[in-house]
């Protein structure tokens, strides 16, 4: 593994922090309690800013604003065309401020600046524009009923939506939730992850500048057990959408059930298999496997962290992925030569290191990496284990860090069984030149997205969401609109009918 020259915190590239207060009803305000919490730079562990710490009282105020905006405001009553124009303006503003947003996400989450600037934020802009275009294309159906009656359906906005977003793609995940919700005419309260609050507040500012009416988007920064729990359990929230761990997803669902039976959508954990067959192009397969695990410091819900390699090519494949570690640069995410930044915070850093120790103690063979690097911050070497068994914790649990588990298989039947032997079902990958094998495996694996001879490819039009304990409900694509809509049937008699 190579080391970056500018390994520490690059002070000169630290962006100005403009927004640290809660955003409620179009205004930046202090929390009711006056409390703040620290957000820290994962490059160094140093404090970046003190951010307002919202709790149940602040969520009450935010929900009240969202409720008023929905029940009496103009946003749900605008035509889809009008909403679309404002959403398109918001996309333009996000595009204009790509540098600031990318820097905030790097500062908060340790994400590579050049990836945020060149990939994450442009994808976000495309996503917002996609839903701006969808805003005036939401419609029901006409129904020919039995007897002398006819009917039609209306698709109406669900009401006030609560969004609880994760920390690994802060700006992108904010709009993953917010953009379709805006398109259908809902109002909302967003609780961003406490590790990465800064870009959410900046995006709220851009939404107001774009012309989104006050009260439509409210952002309450704070912690999951207080602010997040208050959103999930609030009696005046009509739907909640959560992305995060399976453990917290269960709590969100329980809170929703105990309160008002609000609808719930969950995008949760994953332990995705990447299956490489004997006929694969080894160089391509090694590159796909590397990106599937180590992109974004391994902090990716669909990371292909269980890699099954057919036995004939297994030894050569290990050599190829191990070779890649030699040129992989871990260091300051503001440095354009760096490939991997720090883990998001100390807690995640320590969690990943514990799993690495589990791998060693359970008998897996450490090929490369396996320890922290740098004299400060939360940096971990890219770590590869071979000879991993399916019952090892590194093969079963979502690590959410730069740890690759390599396993071999003999037959297609065997690897399908192994791939499905998990509580998760978020994603999977298949690398083969045989279309029959690819199609069979894609049909057989129980997961929400299957990549064939590629990995981590997505688009605004592509539905995203898992099976089993990876959750339910789709983000992205037109399917995501349905989470924030309600279908109403209207039935009328036909004039002059003998039934009258």
N, C-alpha and C positions, 0 to 999 in steps of 0.2 A: 504493500500500500504506500502510495506517495503522500507526502505531507505538503500542505499549502504553505507558501512563504508567509502570507498574512494570516496566520492561524488564529490569532486572537480577535478581539472586537475592534472593528474598524470605526473608530469614533467619528471620523470625518463624514462617514456615509450614513450616520444615524439621521432619520428623517425627523422633521418637526412634528410633534404630537399636538394636534389641534383640538381634538375632541375626546374628552375623558368623562363626561357626565352622561346621565341617562337621557334618552331621547323620548319624550312623552308629549303627545299632542302638538308636535311641531316645534318643541322647544328643548334645548339642552338644560337639564335641571339636576340639582344635587339629589341624592337619595333622601328619603324622609328621615332616616336615622342619622344622616350626615357621614356615615361610614364610607371608607374607601378601602380598596385592596390593591396590592402591588402586582403589576405585570412585569415579568423579568425577561431579559435578553438571554436566550439559551446559549449564546456564544460565550457568555461570561458568568451568568447567574446574577448579574447586576440589575438593579431596579431601573425600569424604563419610565414608568409613570404610575401615579396613583389614580385609580379608576373608581368611579362611584360604585358602591356595593349595594345593589338593589336587593330587596327581599319581598315578603308577601304584601306589605303595604304599597310598595312601589308597583308591583304587579297589579294590584287592585286599581291604582290610578291609570296604569297603562291600558288595562282591559276596559275601564270605564271610558277612556278616550276612544278606543277602538269600537266599542259598542255604540257610542254616540255617532261616530263617523259612519258606521254601518246602518244603523236604524234611521238616522235623520240626515246623513251627509250625502254629497253628490256622487261620490265614487261608485257605489253600486248602481246608481241611477244613470250614470253616463252611458252613452252608446259604447259598444265595443270599439268603434273607430276612434272615439275620443280618448278612451283609456289607452288604446294602442299608440296613439301619437305621443302621449306623455311617457309611456314606457320606452318608446323609441328614443325620446329625448334623454331619458335616464341612461340608456345604453351609450349614447353619444358622450355623455358626461363621464361615464366609467372609462370609456376609451380615451378621453382626454386626460384622465388622471391615472393612467396605467402605472406610471412610475411611482406615484405616491402609494397606491394600493399595494403594488408589489413590494415596496420597501417596508410598509407596515407589516405585511405578512412574513417577510424575512425577519424582521425585528422581533415579532411576537412568537413565531413558530419555528424559526430556524430554516425556513424554506430557501432554496436557491433563488437569488434575485433574478438571474437571467431566465430561469424557468417560469417564475411568476410573471415576468414582463413579457416573455415571448410565447408562453403557452397558457398558463392559468387564466390570466386576465383577458387575453383575446378570446379564449373559449367562453369565458363569462359573458363577454360582450355579445358573442354569437347567440348564446343561450337567451339573453334578455331580448334580443331582436326577434328570435324565434317566437317567444311568447307574446311580444308586441304584435306580431303578425297573426297570432291565434286569437287575440282578444275579440275580434269581430266575426269569428267563425264558430261560435258556440251556439248551438241550436238544438231543438228537440225534434220530435217526429210526429207525423200525423198517423192516426190509428183508425182503421175501419173495424168498428166493433160489431158484435152480433146484434141483430135487431135493428131498429131504426134509430141508431145512435152513432155518433162519431166522437172521436177524442183526439187529443194531442198531448204531448209532453212538453214541459218547460224545464230547462236546466237553469237553476238559480244558484247564486253564490251561497255557500254554506253559512257564512256569518263571520264571527271573529275566530281567527285561527291562531293557535299558539305554535311557534316554531322553536325548537331547541336544536342548535346546530353544533357540529364538532369543530375540533381545532386543527385538523390536518390540512384542509384547504379552505381557509377562513372566508375569503371573498367569494370564491366560486360556490361554496356551500350555502352562503348567505342567499345568493340569488337562485341557487338550485331550489330553494324553498320559496323565496319571495316572488320571483318572476311569475310563475304560474298562478300564484295566489292573487297577485295584482291583476293578471289578465282576466280572471273570472269575476272580479269585482268584490272580493273579500277585503276585510281589514285584518290587522294582525298585531301580535306582540311577539317579538323575537328575543330569545335568550341565547346569546352567543356563548361559546365555551369560555370559561373564566381564564383559560390560558391565552386566548387570542381575541380580546374584545375590541381592539383598536380599529380594525378595518370595518367592522359592522357599524360602528358609530360614524365613521367617515362615509359609508354608503348611505346611512340615514340622512346625513347632510346633503349628499348628492340627490337623493330622492326628493327632498324638499325643494332643492334648486330646480329640479326638472319639472316641478308642478304637481307632484303627488300631494293631495290635500292633507292638512293636519289631521292627525289621529288615525290615518290609514296604516302607516308604519310606525310602530313604537319599539324601541330597543331598551331592554332592561338588562344591564350587565350585572353579574353576580355569580353565585355558586349554585350548583345543581340541587343540593338538599334544601335550599331556601327558595331562591328565585325560580329555578327550574321546576321544583315540586309545586310551587304556587301556580305556575302556568298549567301544569298537567292536571291539577285538581280543581281549577277555578270553575265555579258553576256558570259563569257567563262566557266561557270559551266553548265554542261549538265543535272544534276539531283541533287535534294536536298532531304535529308531525315531528318525529324525533330521528336523528341520526347519531349513533354512538354505539356503546357496548351493549351486548345482549343483557347483561346484568341490570344496567340502568334502564334499558328498554322495558324489561319486565315491571320495574317500578313505575314507569310512565303509564303503562297499560293498567296496572292496578289502581293508580290514582285516578285515571279517567273513569274506570268502572265504579269506583267508590263515590265519585262525585255525580256527574250528570249523564253518564254513559256517552260522553262525546266520542265521535269517531276518532280512530287512531291509525296512523301509518308509521311503520317502523323500518328503518334501514340500519341493520345491526352488524354484528361481527361476521368475520369470515376466516376460513382456513382453506384457501382455494388450491386445488390441485392443478399442476401443469404437467401434462403427460407427453413424453417424448419417445417416439417409436424409432425402431432400428433404421428406418429408411430416411430419417430426417436429415436435412443439411445441418451438420454438427455446429458449424460456425454460427449459422442463423439461430439454431436452438439455444446455444450458449448465450448469445446476445439477448434473446427474448427472456431467457431464465434470469439473467442478471438484472435486466430492467424490471422484470416482474417482481423481484424481491427487493432490490435496493433503491428503486426510484423513490424520491421523497423520504429518504432515510428509512425506508420500510414502513412508513406511517401511512399505509394505504389499505383500505378495507378489503379490496380485491387482490391484495398481494398474492402472487403465486408461490407461497412459502412452502408448500408440499410439492416437491419436484420428483416425479416418478420417471425413471429412465430405463428403457428396455435393456436387459442384461448384456447383450452383445456390445453395446456402445457405452456402457456405464463407466468403465475405467478411463476411456478416452474423454468422455464428457467431463469427468471430475478434473482432469488435467486442464481442459479448456476454460472452465469457469474459474479455476484457481489461478490461471495465468492472468485473467482479467483483473484480479485484485492488485497486481503489481503496479498498474498504471492508474488505479482508482484514487482520486484525490479527496481526502476528507479535510474540511477546514471551514473557514469563514464563508458563509453563503453569499456575502457581498462580493467575493472574489470570483471573477468570471472563469477562472481556471479550475474551480472546485466542482466536484461531482456530488458530494454529500455533505450536508450541514449537520448541526447537532440535533439530538432528540429534543422534543418540544420543552421538556422541563425535567427537573431533578427526579420527580416521581417516575416518569416514563423511562428515564435513563437507568434508574436503579432496577426497574422491572425487567428491562431487556437484559441487563447484566445477570440478574437472578436466573433467567431462562437459559442463558449461556452456561451458567454453572450446572443447571439441571442437565443440560445436554451432555456435558463432560461426565457428570456423575452417573448418568444412566447408561453410559457405554457407547455413545456415538463417537465417531472419529472426527476430531477437529482438524480441518484441512487448512484453514487460514483464519486470521483475525482472532476474535474471542476476548478482547479486552478494550478498556477505554483508551483514548488517545488524546494528546494535548495536555497542557498544564492547567487548564481551566475550562469551564463550560461542560456541555453534556454530549461530547463526541464519542462515538463507538466505532471501532473498526468493522468493516464488512466481514461478516462471520459465516463460514461455510462448514456444515457438518455432513459427513458421509456416513454410510452404514446405519442410517436412522431406522428405527422400528416404529411401526404404526402405533404402538402403545406408549411411546415416549411422550413426555409433556411437550417437547418442542415440535412434535408431529401432530398433537391433538389441540393445543391451545393457541389462541390468537396472541402472538407476541407483540405485533405492531412495532417492529424494529428491524434492523438490518441483519436478519438471521435466516440463512437458507438451509433447508433440510433435504438431503438427497437420499432417495430410496430407489431400489431397482425392482423390476417386475419381469415376468416371463411372457404371459399371455394377455390378450385383450380382455378376456373374461375376468382374469385376476385383477387387472388394474381398474376396471370399471367398479368392481366390488370395493377395492381399496379407496378409490376416489369418493365413493358414496358413503364410506364408513366414517362419517363425521356428523356432528350435530348441526353444522352449518351448511349453507347452500347458496352462497352469494355469486361465485364465479368459478370458471375453470378454463383451462387452455389445452389445446391439442396440437402437437407438431408432427406432421406426417405428410408424405406425398401421395398417400393412398386415400382417395376421396371416399371410398367405401368405409374404411376404418374411421375417418374423420366424422362421417355422418352417423355411423353407428354409435360412436362414443358421445357425440353431441346429443343424440336422442336419449342416451342411457344415463347421463349424469344429471342428477337433480340439483340444478343451479339456475339462477336467474339470467346469467349471460355466459355464453361459451365463445371463446376466441379460438379460431382455427388458423394456425400459422401466423398469428399475431398476438399481441397482448396489450392491455391498457388502452385500447382504442375505443373512443366513445364519440358521441355527437349529440347535438340538441334534440334530434328526432329519435334517439334510441332510448327505449324504456329501460330503466335501471332499478333493480330491486331483487330481493332474494327469495329463496325457499327456506323451509324449516326454521331453525332458530336464527337465521339471518334476517328474519322479519317478513313483512308483507306490505303491499302497496308499492306503486311505481313512482319514481322521480324521473324527470326528463321525459321528452316525448309528449304527445297528446294524451297518453294514458294518465299522466300526472295531473291533468286538469280535473279528472274525475274525483280526485280526493277532496277537492275544494268546491264541488258542486253537489246540489241535491236535485233529484228528479221528481217533478210534480206532474201527476196526470190530471187532465181536465176533460170531463165528459159532458156532452151536450146532446139534447134530442135534435133530430132533423125536423125542421118545420114541416107541418102537414103530415107527420107520421101517424099511422093508425094507433100507435102506442100512446099518443097523447090523450 
